[in-house]
Amino acid sequence: MEEICSECDFDESAALPGEVAAALPPLAKAVAASIRSIPDDMVRHRPAPDIWSPVEYLGHLRESMAFHRWLIERALAEDNPLIPTVDPDESVTQAGYRSVDTDELIGQFDRRIRRLCTLLTTLDDKLIHRTLKLDGRQIPAALVARSAWHECHHHHVDIRRLRDL
């Protein structure tokens, strides 16, 4: 069951994948604009050891959009596939995003958003109910789509918070 996020107030529990596909590109542009508004030394700075830098949030979003697309593709190709848990902190640390060119990362994020949105526009009423199993829960493709939107919204809030410190 979906709930309103207590940290970012996100609630699009009734949104269909087509609505998510329409919402993601402008949100991705806003994320890119927020990243570009942060000086280079600050965009790579972690305010605390357990808080990502703005560019690490961007890198995570880049990964996350590809992961969400992959999840939906798996749900469409297989009956209720079992998906292993991923540790985002480990993934971000191993990727070394603080040393990656910001514009390159923004371009990759944008391309992954577009690929995800292309997939989302193909989901009809039957396909949105295809499921996968993640963390012991059966999750429909429509929820995976909304989760991608929530990730972008939530981490855009994080990026703006860090920018305004």
DSSP file with accessible surface (Angstrom, degrees, kcal/mol):
  #  RESIDUE AA STRUCTURE BP1 BP2  ACC     N-H-->O    O-->H-N    N-H-->O    O-->H-N    TCO  KAPPA ALPHA  PHI   PSI    X-CA   Y-CA   Z-CA
    1    1 A M              0   0  205      0, 0.0     2,-0.2     0, 0.0     0, 0.0   0.000 360.0 360.0 360.0 133.6    0.0    0.0    0.0
    2    2 A E        -     0   0   66     11,-0.1     2,-0.3     3,-0.0     9,-0.0  -0.565 360.0-174.0 -85.6 148.6    1.3    3.4   -1.0
    3    3 A E        -     0   0  162     -2,-0.2     2,-0.3     7,-0.1     7,-0.0  -0.892  36.6 -87.1-132.9 165.9    1.5    6.3    1.4
    4    4 A I        -     0   0   96     -2,-0.3     2,-0.4     7,-0.1     7,-0.2  -0.567  52.1-110.9 -71.2 132.6    2.4   10.0    1.3
    5    5 A C     >  -     0   0   22      5,-2.0     4,-2.1    -2,-0.3     5,-0.1  -0.539  20.7-151.1 -68.3 123.7    6.1   10.3    1.7
    6    6 A S  T  4 S+     0   0  113     -2,-0.4    -1,-0.2     1,-0.2    -2,-0.0   0.708  92.3  48.3 -71.0 -18.4    6.7   12.0    5.1
    7    7 A E  T  4 S+     0   0  143      1,-0.1    -1,-0.2     3,-0.1    -2,-0.1   0.816 130.0  13.4 -90.7 -35.3    9.9   13.6    3.9
    8    8 A C  T  4 S-     0   0   12      2,-0.1    -2,-0.2   149,-0.0    -1,-0.1   0.400  91.7-123.9-124.8   1.4    8.9   15.1    0.6
    9    9 A D     <  +     0   0  127     -4,-2.1     2,-0.2     1,-0.2    -3,-0.1   0.666  49.7 165.5  63.5  20.8    5.1   15.0    0.6
   10   10 A F        +     0   0   20     -5,-0.1    -5,-2.0   140,-0.1     2,-0.2  -0.488   5.4 160.8 -71.1 131.1    5.0   13.0   -2.6
   11   11 A D        +     0   0   70     -2,-0.2    -7,-0.1    -7,-0.2     3,-0.1  -0.727  17.8 136.3-153.1  99.2    1.6   11.4   -3.3
   12   12 A E    >   +     0   0   77     -2,-0.2     3,-1.9     1,-0.1   137,-0.1  -0.240  22.0 143.1-130.2  42.8    0.7   10.3   -6.8
   13   13 A S  T 3  S+     0   0   54      1,-0.3   -11,-0.1   133,-0.0    -1,-0.1   0.688  73.6  47.2 -63.4 -16.8   -0.8    7.0   -5.8
   14   14 A A  T 3  S+     0   0   88     -3,-0.1    -1,-0.3     2,-0.1     2,-0.1   0.460  84.7 120.1-101.2  -1.7   -3.5    7.2   -8.5
   15   15 A A    <   -     0   0    2     -3,-1.9   131,-0.1     1,-0.1    -3,-0.1  -0.377  54.5-141.3 -69.6 139.2   -1.2    8.2  -11.3
   16   16 A L    >>  -     0   0   84     -2,-0.1     4,-1.9     1,-0.1     3,-0.9  -0.581  29.9-102.8 -91.5 159.4   -1.0    6.0  -14.4
   17   17 A P  H 3> S+     0   0    4      0, 0.0     4,-2.8     0, 0.0     5,-0.2   0.851 121.5  57.9 -53.4 -35.8    2.3    5.3  -16.2
   18   18 A G  H 3> S+     0   0   42      1,-0.2     4,-1.5     2,-0.2     5,-0.1   0.886 106.4  48.8 -62.5 -37.6    1.3    7.7  -19.0
   19   19 A E  H <> S+     0   0  103     -3,-0.9     4,-1.8     2,-0.2    -1,-0.2   0.880 110.5  50.9 -67.8 -38.4    1.0   10.5  -16.4
   20   20 A V  H  X S+     0   0    0     -4,-1.9     4,-2.4     1,-0.2    -2,-0.2   0.933 107.6  53.5 -62.9 -43.4    4.4    9.6  -15.0
   21   21 A A  H  < S+     0   0    8     -4,-2.8    -1,-0.2     1,-0.2    -2,-0.2   0.844 110.6  47.0 -61.3 -33.2    5.9    9.7  -18.5
   22   22 A A  H  < S+     0   0   75     -4,-1.5    -1,-0.2    -5,-0.2    -2,-0.2   0.835 115.1  46.1 -76.0 -31.6    4.5   13.2  -18.9
   23   23 A A  H  X S+     0   0   25     -4,-1.8     4,-1.5     1,-0.1    -2,-0.2   0.795 100.2  66.5 -82.7 -30.2    5.8   14.4  -15.5
   24   24 A L  H  X S+     0   0    0     -4,-2.4     4,-3.0     1,-0.2     5,-0.2   0.905  92.6  55.4 -66.4 -45.0    9.3   13.0  -15.6
   25   25 A P  H  > S+     0   0   42      0, 0.0     4,-2.1     0, 0.0    -1,-0.2   0.943 110.8  44.2 -59.1 -45.6   10.9   15.1  -18.4
   26   26 A P  H  > S+     0   0   79      0, 0.0     4,-2.0     0, 0.0    -2,-0.2   0.899 114.7  50.8 -65.1 -33.8   10.1   18.5  -16.8
   27   27 A L  H  X S+     0   0   23     -4,-1.5     4,-2.6     2,-0.2     5,-0.2   0.911 107.7  52.5 -67.3 -40.4   11.2   17.2  -13.4
   28   28 A A  H  X S+     0   0    3     -4,-3.0     4,-2.5     1,-0.2    -1,-0.2   0.900 108.6  51.0 -62.0 -38.7   14.5   16.0  -15.0
   29   29 A K  H  X S+     0   0  147     -4,-2.1     4,-2.5    -5,-0.2    -1,-0.2   0.898 109.7  50.1 -65.0 -38.4   15.0   19.5  -16.4
   30   30 A A  H  X S+     0   0   36     -4,-2.0     4,-2.4     2,-0.2    -2,-0.2   0.902 109.7  50.5 -66.6 -40.0   14.4   21.0  -12.9
   31   31 A V  H  X S+     0   0    0     -4,-2.6     4,-2.6     2,-0.2    -2,-0.2   0.944 111.7  48.1 -61.2 -47.0   16.9   18.5  -11.4
   32   32 A A  H  X S+     0   0    8     -4,-2.5     4,-2.7     1,-0.2    -2,-0.2   0.915 111.2  50.2 -60.9 -43.2   19.5   19.5  -14.0
   33   33 A A  H  X S+     0   0   60     -4,-2.5     4,-1.2     1,-0.2    -1,-0.2   0.902 110.5  50.0 -63.2 -40.4   18.9   23.2  -13.4
   34   34 A S  H  < S+     0   0    7     -4,-2.4     3,-0.4     2,-0.2     4,-0.3   0.923 111.7  47.9 -64.1 -43.6   19.3   22.7   -9.7
   35   35 A I  H >< S+     0   0    2     -4,-2.6     3,-1.6     1,-0.2    -2,-0.2   0.934 110.8  51.2 -61.9 -44.9   22.5   20.8  -10.1
   36   36 A R  H 3< S+     0   0  144     -4,-2.7    -1,-0.2     1,-0.3    -2,-0.2   0.736 102.1  62.0 -66.9 -20.7   23.9   23.5  -12.5
   37   37 A S  T 3< S+     0   0   62     -4,-1.2    -1,-0.3    -3,-0.4    -2,-0.2   0.536  88.7  86.0 -82.3  -3.9   23.0   26.2  -10.0
   38   38 A I  S <  S-     0   0   14     -3,-1.6     5,-0.1    -4,-0.3   125,-0.0  -0.833  88.6-111.8-100.5 129.3   25.4   24.8   -7.4
   39   39 A P    >>  -     0   0   79      0, 0.0     4,-2.4     0, 0.0     3,-0.6  -0.219  31.5-112.0 -56.3 148.4   29.1   25.8   -7.6
   40   40 A D  H 3> S+     0   0   98      1,-0.3     4,-0.9     2,-0.2     5,-0.1   0.852 116.1  51.2 -55.1 -40.4   31.4   22.9   -8.7
   41   41 A D  H 34 S+     0   0  116      1,-0.2    -1,-0.3     2,-0.2     4,-0.2   0.872 115.0  43.6 -68.3 -30.7   33.1   22.6   -5.3
   42   42 A M  H X4 S+     0   0   83     -3,-0.6     3,-0.9     1,-0.2    -2,-0.2   0.815 104.0  63.0 -82.0 -30.3   29.8   22.4   -3.5
   43   43 A V  H 3< S+     0   0    3     -4,-2.4    12,-2.6     1,-0.2    13,-0.4   0.772 110.7  40.6 -68.0 -20.7   28.1   20.0   -6.0
   44   44 A R  T 3< S+     0   0   52     -4,-0.9     2,-0.4    -5,-0.2    -1,-0.2   0.427  94.1 106.7-104.0  -1.2   30.7   17.4   -5.0
   45   45 A H    <   -     0   0   99     -3,-0.9    10,-0.1    -4,-0.2     3,-0.0  -0.669  59.0-147.2 -88.5 130.2   30.8   18.1   -1.3
   46   46 A R        -     0   0   47     -2,-0.4     7,-0.1     7,-0.2     6,-0.1  -0.857   4.5-153.6 -90.1 122.3   29.2   15.7    1.2
   47   47 A P  S    S+     0   0   51      0, 0.0    -1,-0.1     0, 0.0     5,-0.1   0.740  82.7   5.0 -69.4 -20.6   27.8   17.7    4.1
   48   48 A A  B >  S-A   51   0A  29      3,-0.6     3,-2.0    -3,-0.0     0, 0.0  -0.968  84.2-104.1-154.9 156.5   28.2   14.6    6.3
   49   49 A P  T 3  S+     0   0  116      0, 0.0    -1,-0.0     0, 0.0    -3,-0.0   0.822 121.6  44.0 -56.8 -28.7   29.7   11.2    5.8
   50   50 A D  T 3  S+     0   0  133      2,-0.1     2,-0.5    -4,-0.0    39,-0.0   0.285 100.1  80.6-101.9  11.0   26.3    9.6    5.5
   51   51 A I  B <  S-A   48   0A  51     -3,-2.0    -3,-0.6     0, 0.0    -1,-0.0  -0.974  78.9-127.6-119.2 124.9   24.7   12.3    3.3
   52   52 A W        -     0   0   18     -2,-0.5    -7,-0.1    -6,-0.1    -2,-0.1  -0.255  21.8-114.1 -65.9 154.9   25.4   12.2   -0.5
   53   53 A S     >  -     0   0    0     -9,-0.2     4,-2.1    -7,-0.1     3,-0.4  -0.410  35.9-101.6 -76.5 162.3   26.6   15.2   -2.4
   54   54 A P  H  > S+     0   0    4      0, 0.0     4,-2.2     0, 0.0   -10,-0.2   0.908 124.8  51.2 -54.6 -41.2   24.3   16.8   -4.9
   55   55 A V  H  > S+     0   0    0    -12,-2.6     4,-2.5     1,-0.2     5,-0.1   0.843 107.0  54.2 -69.0 -28.3   26.2   15.1   -7.8
   56   56 A E  H  > S+     0   0    7     -3,-0.4     4,-2.7   -13,-0.4    -1,-0.2   0.890 106.4  51.6 -70.4 -36.3   25.9   11.8   -6.0
   57   57 A Y  H  X S+     0   0   21     -4,-2.1     4,-2.5     2,-0.2    -2,-0.2   0.929 110.8  49.1 -62.0 -42.0   22.1   12.3   -5.8
   58   58 A L  H  X S+     0   0    0     -4,-2.2     4,-2.4     2,-0.2    -2,-0.2   0.930 110.9  49.1 -62.3 -45.3   22.2   12.9   -9.6
   59   59 A G  H  X S+     0   0    0     -4,-2.5     4,-2.4     1,-0.2    -1,-0.2   0.909 110.3  51.3 -60.7 -41.1   24.3    9.8  -10.2
   60   60 A H  H  X S+     0   0   17     -4,-2.7     4,-3.3     1,-0.2    -1,-0.2   0.918 109.1  50.5 -62.2 -42.6   21.9    7.8   -8.1
   61   61 A L  H  X S+     0   0    0     -4,-2.5     4,-2.5     2,-0.2     5,-0.2   0.897 107.5  54.1 -62.9 -38.7   18.9    9.1  -10.1
   62   62 A R  H  X S+     0   0   45     -4,-2.4     4,-1.4     1,-0.2    -1,-0.2   0.948 114.5  40.7 -57.2 -49.7   20.7    8.2  -13.3
   63   63 A E  H  X S+     0   0   40     -4,-2.4     4,-2.5     1,-0.2    -2,-0.2   0.911 113.2  55.0 -63.7 -43.9   21.1    4.6  -12.0
   64   64 A S  H  X S+     0   0    8     -4,-3.3     4,-3.0     1,-0.2     5,-0.2   0.868 103.9  52.6 -62.8 -39.0   17.6    4.6  -10.6
   65   65 A M  H  X S+     0   0    0     -4,-2.5     4,-2.0     2,-0.2    -1,-0.2   0.916 112.3  45.8 -66.2 -39.1   15.9    5.5  -13.8
   66   66 A A  H  X S+     0   0   21     -4,-1.4     4,-2.6    -5,-0.2    -2,-0.2   0.905 113.1  51.0 -66.7 -39.7   17.7    2.6  -15.6
   67   67 A F  H  X S+     0   0   59     -4,-2.5     4,-2.8     2,-0.2    -2,-0.2   0.930 109.3  49.5 -64.7 -43.9   16.8    0.3  -12.8
   68   68 A H  H  X S+     0   0   11     -4,-3.0     4,-2.1     2,-0.2    -1,-0.2   0.907 111.8  48.9 -62.9 -40.8   13.1    1.2  -12.8
   69   69 A R  H  X S+     0   0   54     -4,-2.0     4,-2.8    -5,-0.2    -1,-0.2   0.939 111.6  49.7 -62.4 -44.8   13.0    0.7  -16.6
   70   70 A W  H  X S+     0   0   94     -4,-2.6     4,-2.6     1,-0.2    -2,-0.2   0.904 108.4  53.5 -60.7 -41.5   14.7   -2.7  -16.2
   71   71 A L  H  X S+     0   0    4     -4,-2.8     4,-2.3     2,-0.2    -1,-0.2   0.932 111.1  45.4 -59.3 -46.7   12.3   -3.7  -13.5
   72   72 A I  H  X S+     0   0    0     -4,-2.1     4,-2.2     1,-0.2    -2,-0.2   0.925 111.9  51.8 -64.7 -43.1    9.3   -2.9  -15.7
   73   73 A E  H  X S+     0   0   79     -4,-2.8     4,-1.9     1,-0.2    -1,-0.2   0.900 110.4  49.0 -59.6 -40.9   10.9   -4.8  -18.6
   74   74 A R  H  X S+     0   0   56     -4,-2.6     4,-2.4     2,-0.2    -1,-0.2   0.912 109.7  51.3 -63.7 -43.9   11.5   -7.8  -16.4
   75   75 A A  H  < S+     0   0    0     -4,-2.3     5,-0.3     1,-0.2    56,-0.3   0.856 112.8  46.7 -63.2 -32.4    7.9   -7.7  -15.2
   76   76 A L  H  < S+     0   0   49     -4,-2.2    -1,-0.2    -5,-0.2    -2,-0.2   0.840 117.6  41.7 -76.4 -32.1    6.7   -7.6  -18.9
   77   77 A A  H  < S+     0   0   82     -4,-1.9     2,-0.3    -5,-0.2    -2,-0.2   0.744 119.2  35.8 -88.8 -25.8    9.0  -10.4  -20.0
   78   78 A E  S  < S-     0   0   79     -4,-2.4     2,-0.8    -5,-0.2    53,-0.1  -0.917  84.7-105.0-129.5 155.9    8.6  -12.8  -17.1
   79   79 A D  S    S-     0   0  135     -2,-0.3    53,-0.1     1,-0.2    -3,-0.1  -0.713  93.9 -32.7 -82.5 112.4    5.9  -13.9  -14.8
   80   80 A N  S    S-     0   0   53     -2,-0.8    52,-0.3    51,-0.7    -1,-0.2   0.871  81.8-155.3  47.6  57.2    6.5  -12.3  -11.4
   81   81 A P        -     0   0    6      0, 0.0    52,-3.4     0, 0.0     2,-0.6  -0.279  14.4-120.7 -63.1 147.1   10.3  -12.3  -11.5
   82   82 A L  E     -b  133   0B 125     50,-0.2    52,-0.2    52,-0.0    -2,-0.0  -0.796  28.8-159.0 -89.5 122.0   12.2  -12.3   -8.3
   83   83 A I  E     -b  134   0B   4     50,-3.2    52,-0.6    -2,-0.6     3,-0.1  -0.883  13.7-126.7-107.6 128.3   14.4   -9.2   -8.1
   84   84 A P        -     0   0   90      0, 0.0     2,-0.2     0, 0.0    -1,-0.0  -0.375  32.3-101.3 -70.7 151.2   17.4   -9.0   -5.7
   85   85 A T        -     0   0   98     -2,-0.1     2,-0.4    49,-0.0    49,-0.0  -0.476  34.2-150.3 -71.4 142.0   17.8   -6.1   -3.3
   86   86 A V        -     0   0   77     -2,-0.2    -1,-0.0    -3,-0.1    -3,-0.0  -0.934   8.3-139.2-115.9 138.4   20.2   -3.4   -4.3
   87   87 A D     >  -     0   0   80     -2,-0.4     4,-2.2     1,-0.2     5,-0.2  -0.844  13.1-167.4 -96.6 105.1   22.1   -1.2   -1.8
   88   88 A P  H  > S+     0   0   54      0, 0.0     4,-2.8     0, 0.0     5,-0.2   0.867  85.0  56.1 -64.3 -34.3   22.0    2.3   -3.2
   89   89 A D  H  > S+     0   0   89      2,-0.2     4,-2.4     1,-0.2     5,-0.2   0.937 110.3  45.0 -62.4 -43.9   24.7    3.6   -0.8
   90   90 A E  H  > S+     0   0  106      2,-0.2     4,-2.7     1,-0.2     5,-0.2   0.923 113.4  50.5 -64.1 -43.5   27.1    0.9   -1.9
   91   91 A S  H  X S+     0   0   31     -4,-2.2     4,-1.8     2,-0.2    -2,-0.2   0.924 111.9  46.6 -62.0 -44.8   26.3    1.6   -5.6
   92   92 A V  H  X>S+     0   0    0     -4,-2.8     4,-1.0     2,-0.2     5,-0.8   0.924 113.3  49.3 -65.1 -43.1   26.8    5.3   -5.3
   93   93 A T  H ><5S+     0   0   89     -4,-2.4     3,-0.7    -5,-0.2    -2,-0.2   0.941 112.5  47.0 -62.4 -45.9   30.1    4.9   -3.4
   94   94 A Q  H 3<5S+     0   0  146     -4,-2.7    -1,-0.2     1,-0.2    -2,-0.2   0.829 105.8  60.1 -66.9 -29.7   31.5    2.4   -5.9
   95   95 A A  H 3<5S-     0   0   44     -4,-1.8    -1,-0.2    -5,-0.2    -2,-0.2   0.751  92.8-144.6 -73.0 -23.3   30.5    4.6   -8.9
   96   96 A G  T X<5 +     0   0   30     -4,-1.0     3,-1.9    -3,-0.7     4,-0.2   0.895  30.9 169.7  64.1  41.7   32.6    7.5   -7.7
   97   97 A Y  G > < +     0   0    8     -5,-0.8     3,-1.5     1,-0.3    -1,-0.1   0.746  63.4  74.0 -61.2 -24.0   30.2   10.2   -8.9
   98   98 A R  G 3  S+     0   0  113      1,-0.3    -1,-0.3   -54,-0.1     4,-0.1   0.727 101.2  43.7 -66.6 -15.3   32.1   13.0   -7.2
   99   99 A S  G <  S+     0   0  108     -3,-1.9    -1,-0.3     2,-0.1     2,-0.2   0.392  93.2 103.2-107.5   5.6   34.8   12.8   -9.8
  100  100 A V  S <  S-     0   0   35     -3,-1.5     2,-0.2    -4,-0.2    -4,-0.0  -0.613  84.5 -98.3 -89.2 145.7   32.4   12.5  -12.9
  101  101 A D     >  -     0   0   88     -2,-0.2     4,-2.2     1,-0.1     5,-0.2  -0.443  29.5-142.8 -61.6 125.8   31.8   15.4  -15.2
  102  102 A T  H  > S+     0   0   17      1,-0.2     4,-2.6    -2,-0.2     5,-0.2   0.899  97.8  50.3 -62.3 -44.4   28.5   17.0  -14.1
  103  103 A D  H  > S+     0   0   92      1,-0.2     4,-2.3     2,-0.2    -1,-0.2   0.888 109.9  51.5 -63.5 -37.7   27.2   17.8  -17.6
  104  104 A E  H  > S+     0   0  107      2,-0.2     4,-2.3     1,-0.2    -1,-0.2   0.925 111.0  48.1 -62.6 -43.0   28.0   14.2  -18.8
  105  105 A L  H  X S+     0   0    1     -4,-2.2     4,-2.7     1,-0.2    -2,-0.2   0.906 109.8  52.0 -65.5 -40.2   26.0   12.8  -15.8
  106  106 A I  H  X S+     0   0    9     -4,-2.6     4,-2.8     2,-0.2    -1,-0.2   0.925 109.8  50.1 -61.9 -43.1   23.1   15.2  -16.6
  107  107 A G  H  X S+     0   0   20     -4,-2.3     4,-2.4     2,-0.2    -2,-0.2   0.914 111.6  47.6 -61.6 -42.5   23.1   14.0  -20.2
  108  108 A Q  H  X S+     0   0   36     -4,-2.3     4,-2.2     2,-0.2    -2,-0.2   0.912 111.7  50.5 -65.5 -41.8   23.0   10.4  -19.1
  109  109 A F  H  X S+     0   0    2     -4,-2.7     4,-2.4     2,-0.2    -2,-0.2   0.944 110.5  49.8 -60.2 -46.8   20.2   11.0  -16.6
  110  110 A D  H  X S+     0   0   52     -4,-2.8     4,-2.5     1,-0.2    -2,-0.2   0.921 110.3  49.7 -60.4 -44.5   18.2   12.8  -19.3
  111  111 A R  H  X S+     0   0  101     -4,-2.4     4,-2.3     1,-0.2    -1,-0.2   0.898 111.3  49.1 -62.7 -40.2   18.7    9.9  -21.8
  112  112 A R  H  X S+     0   0   57     -4,-2.2     4,-2.3     2,-0.2    -1,-0.2   0.875 109.2  52.4 -68.7 -35.4   17.6    7.4  -19.1
  113  113 A I  H  X S+     0   0    0     -4,-2.4     4,-2.9     2,-0.2    -2,-0.2   0.943 110.2  48.8 -61.2 -47.4   14.5    9.4  -18.3
  114  114 A R  H  X S+     0   0  127     -4,-2.5     4,-2.4     1,-0.2    -2,-0.2   0.913 111.1  49.4 -61.9 -41.1   13.6    9.5  -22.0
  115  115 A R  H  X S+     0   0  122     -4,-2.3     4,-1.9     2,-0.2    -1,-0.2   0.913 112.5  47.8 -64.5 -42.2   14.0    5.7  -22.4
  116  116 A L  H  X S+     0   0    0     -4,-2.3     4,-2.7     2,-0.2    -2,-0.2   0.939 111.8  49.8 -62.8 -45.4   11.9    5.1  -19.3
  117  117 A C  H  X S+     0   0   11     -4,-2.9     4,-2.0     1,-0.2    -2,-0.2   0.886 107.1  54.9 -63.0 -37.8    9.2    7.5  -20.5
  118  118 A T  H  < S+     0   0   91     -4,-2.4     4,-0.5    -5,-0.2    -1,-0.2   0.934 111.2  45.3 -59.7 -45.2    9.2    5.7  -23.9
  119  119 A L  H >< S+     0   0   25     -4,-1.9     3,-1.7     1,-0.2     4,-0.4   0.930 109.4  55.4 -63.2 -44.3    8.5    2.4  -22.2
  120  120 A L  H >< S+     0   0    1     -4,-2.7     3,-1.2     1,-0.3    -1,-0.2   0.847 100.7  58.6 -61.2 -33.0    5.9    3.9  -19.9
  121  121 A T  T 3< S+     0   0   96     -4,-2.0    -1,-0.3     1,-0.2    -2,-0.2   0.653 101.1  57.5 -72.5 -12.0    3.9    5.2  -22.8
  122  122 A T  T <  S+     0   0   82     -3,-1.7     2,-0.6    -4,-0.5    -1,-0.2   0.531  80.5 105.7 -91.4  -7.7    3.6    1.6  -24.2
  123  123 A L    <   -     0   0   20     -3,-1.2  -105,-0.2    -4,-0.4     2,-0.1  -0.632  51.6-170.4 -81.3 118.3    1.9    0.2  -21.0
  124  124 A D     >  -     0   0   88     -2,-0.6     4,-2.1  -107,-0.1    -2,-0.1  -0.309  44.8 -81.5 -94.1-175.9   -1.8   -0.4  -21.5
  125  125 A D  T  4 S+     0   0  127      1,-0.2     4,-0.3     2,-0.2    -2,-0.1   0.810 130.5  46.0 -58.8 -31.6   -4.3   -1.3  -18.8
  126  126 A K  T >4 S+     0   0  165      1,-0.1     3,-1.2     2,-0.1    -1,-0.2   0.919 111.1  50.2 -76.6 -44.5   -3.3   -5.0  -18.9
  127  127 A L  G >4 S+     0   0   52      1,-0.3     3,-1.7     2,-0.2    14,-0.3   0.813  97.6  66.7 -68.5 -28.9    0.5   -4.4  -18.8
  128  128 A I  G 3< S+     0   0   11     -4,-2.1    14,-2.2     1,-0.3    15,-0.3   0.719  98.7  55.4 -66.7 -15.7    0.4   -2.0  -15.8
  129  129 A H  G <  S+     0   0  128     -3,-1.2    -1,-0.3    -4,-0.3    -2,-0.2   0.475  76.8 116.7 -95.7  -3.2   -0.7   -4.9  -13.7
  130  130 A R    <   -     0   0   66     -3,-1.7    11,-2.5    -4,-0.2     2,-0.3  -0.396  56.2-150.3 -60.8 143.4    2.2   -7.2  -14.6
  131  131 A T  E     - C   0 140B  28    -56,-0.3   -51,-0.7     9,-0.2     2,-0.3  -0.763  23.7-169.4-123.0 164.2    4.1   -7.8  -11.4
  132  132 A L  E     - C   0 139B   0      7,-1.8     7,-3.3    -2,-0.3     2,-0.6  -0.903  27.9-118.2-138.4 166.0    7.6   -8.5  -10.0
  133  133 A K  E     +bC  82 138B  78    -52,-3.4   -50,-3.2    -2,-0.3     2,-0.4  -0.949  36.7 166.3-114.1 119.9    8.7   -9.6   -6.5
  134  134 A L  E >   -bC  83 137B  32      3,-2.5     3,-2.0    -2,-0.6    -2,-0.1  -0.997  69.7  -8.3-135.6 127.6   11.1   -7.2   -4.7
  135  135 A D  T 3  S-     0   0  103    -52,-0.6    -1,-0.1    -2,-0.4     3,-0.1   0.868 129.3 -56.3  53.7  37.6   11.9   -7.4   -1.0
  136  136 A G  T 3  S+     0   0   64      1,-0.2     2,-0.4    -3,-0.0    -1,-0.3   0.508 116.2 112.3  77.5   2.7    9.3  -10.1   -0.5
  137  137 A R  E <   -C  134   0B 130     -3,-2.0    -3,-2.5     2,-0.0     2,-0.6  -0.888  67.4-129.6-111.9 140.8    6.5   -7.8   -1.9
  138  138 A Q  E     -C  133   0B 113     -2,-0.4    -5,-0.2    -5,-0.2    -7,-0.0  -0.781  33.0-170.9 -85.5 123.1    4.6   -8.3   -5.2
  139  139 A I  E     -C  132   0B  14     -7,-3.3    -7,-1.8    -2,-0.6     2,-0.1  -0.966  15.2-136.1-124.2 127.2    4.8   -5.0   -7.0
  140  140 A P  E >>  -C  131   0B  39      0, 0.0     4,-1.7     0, 0.0     3,-0.8  -0.428  26.7-113.8 -78.2 156.3    2.8   -4.0  -10.2
  141  141 A A  H 3> S+     0   0    0    -11,-2.5     4,-2.3   -14,-0.3   -12,-0.2   0.846 115.9  61.1 -56.8 -35.7    4.5   -2.2  -13.1
  142  142 A A  H 3> S+     0   0    8    -14,-2.2     4,-2.2     1,-0.2    -1,-0.3   0.892 104.1  48.9 -61.3 -37.7    2.3    0.9  -12.4
  143  143 A L  H <> S+     0   0   28     -3,-0.8     4,-2.5   -15,-0.3    -1,-0.2   0.887 107.4  54.6 -70.0 -36.1    3.8    1.1   -8.9
  144  144 A V  H  X S+     0   0    6     -4,-1.7     4,-1.9     2,-0.2    -2,-0.2   0.931 108.3  50.4 -61.3 -42.0    7.4    0.8  -10.3
  145  145 A A  H  X S+     0   0    0     -4,-2.3     4,-1.8     1,-0.2    -2,-0.2   0.948 111.6  46.5 -61.3 -47.8    6.5    3.8  -12.6
  146  146 A R  H  X S+     0   0   27     -4,-2.2     4,-2.8     1,-0.2    -1,-0.2   0.867 108.0  57.9 -64.0 -33.2    5.3    5.9   -9.7
  147  147 A S  H  X S+     0   0   44     -4,-2.5     4,-2.8     2,-0.2    -1,-0.2   0.891 103.4  52.5 -64.0 -38.4    8.3    4.9   -7.7
  148  148 A A  H  X S+     0   0    0     -4,-1.9     4,-2.1     2,-0.2    -1,-0.2   0.927 110.4  48.1 -62.3 -42.9   10.6    6.4  -10.4
  149  149 A W  H  X S+     0   0   38     -4,-1.8     4,-2.7     1,-0.2    -2,-0.2   0.931 111.7  49.8 -62.4 -45.0    8.6    9.6  -10.2
  150  150 A H  H  X S+     0   0   49     -4,-2.8     4,-3.5     1,-0.2     5,-0.3   0.921 107.7  54.2 -61.2 -43.7    8.9    9.6   -6.4
  151  151 A E  H  X S+     0   0   45     -4,-2.8     4,-2.5     1,-0.2     5,-0.3   0.933 111.8  44.5 -55.0 -48.9   12.7    9.0   -6.6
  152  152 A C  H  X S+     0   0    0     -4,-2.1     4,-1.8     2,-0.2    -2,-0.2   0.929 116.8  45.1 -63.8 -46.1   13.1   12.0   -8.9
  153  153 A H  H  X S+     0   0   52     -4,-2.7     4,-2.0     2,-0.2    -2,-0.2   0.953 115.1  47.5 -61.5 -50.1   10.9   14.3   -6.8
  154  154 A H  H  X S+     0   0   24     -4,-3.5     4,-1.9     1,-0.2    -2,-0.2   0.925 114.9  43.9 -60.5 -47.3   12.4   13.2   -3.5
  155  155 A H  H  X S+     0   0   20     -4,-2.5     4,-2.7    -5,-0.3    -1,-0.2   0.788 107.3  59.6 -76.7 -22.0   16.0   13.6   -4.5
  156  156 A H  H  X S+     0   0   13     -4,-1.8     4,-2.6    -5,-0.3    -1,-0.2   0.921 106.0  49.6 -65.7 -40.1   15.2   16.9   -6.2
  157  157 A V  H  X S+     0   0   37     -4,-2.0     4,-2.4     1,-0.2    -2,-0.2   0.930 111.0  49.8 -59.4 -45.1   14.1   18.1   -2.8
  158  158 A D  H  X S+     0   0   12     -4,-1.9     4,-2.3     2,-0.2    -2,-0.2   0.919 110.9  49.0 -59.5 -45.5   17.4   16.7   -1.4
  159  159 A I  H  X S+     0   0    0     -4,-2.7     4,-2.4     2,-0.2    -2,-0.2   0.928 112.2  47.4 -63.1 -44.4   19.5   18.5   -4.0
  160  160 A R  H  X S+     0   0   91     -4,-2.6     4,-2.0     1,-0.2    -1,-0.2   0.896 109.9  53.9 -65.8 -36.8   17.7   21.8   -3.4
  161  161 A R  H  < S+     0   0  107     -4,-2.4     4,-0.3    -5,-0.2    -1,-0.2   0.936 111.3  45.0 -61.8 -45.0   18.1   21.4    0.3
  162  162 A L  H >< S+     0   0   11     -4,-2.3     3,-1.1     1,-0.2    -2,-0.2   0.883 110.7  54.3 -66.4 -37.6   21.8   20.9   -0.1
  163  163 A R  H 3< S+     0   0   89     -4,-2.4    -1,-0.2     1,-0.2    -2,-0.2   0.874 109.2  49.0 -61.5 -36.4   22.1   23.8   -2.5
  164  164 A D  T 3<        0   0  110     -4,-2.0    -1,-0.2    -5,-0.2    -2,-0.2   0.379 360.0 360.0 -90.7   6.0   20.4   26.1    0.0
  165  165 A L    <         0   0  145     -3,-1.1    -3,-0.1    -4,-0.3    -4,-0.0  -0.295 360.0 360.0 -64.0 360.0   22.6   25.2    3.0
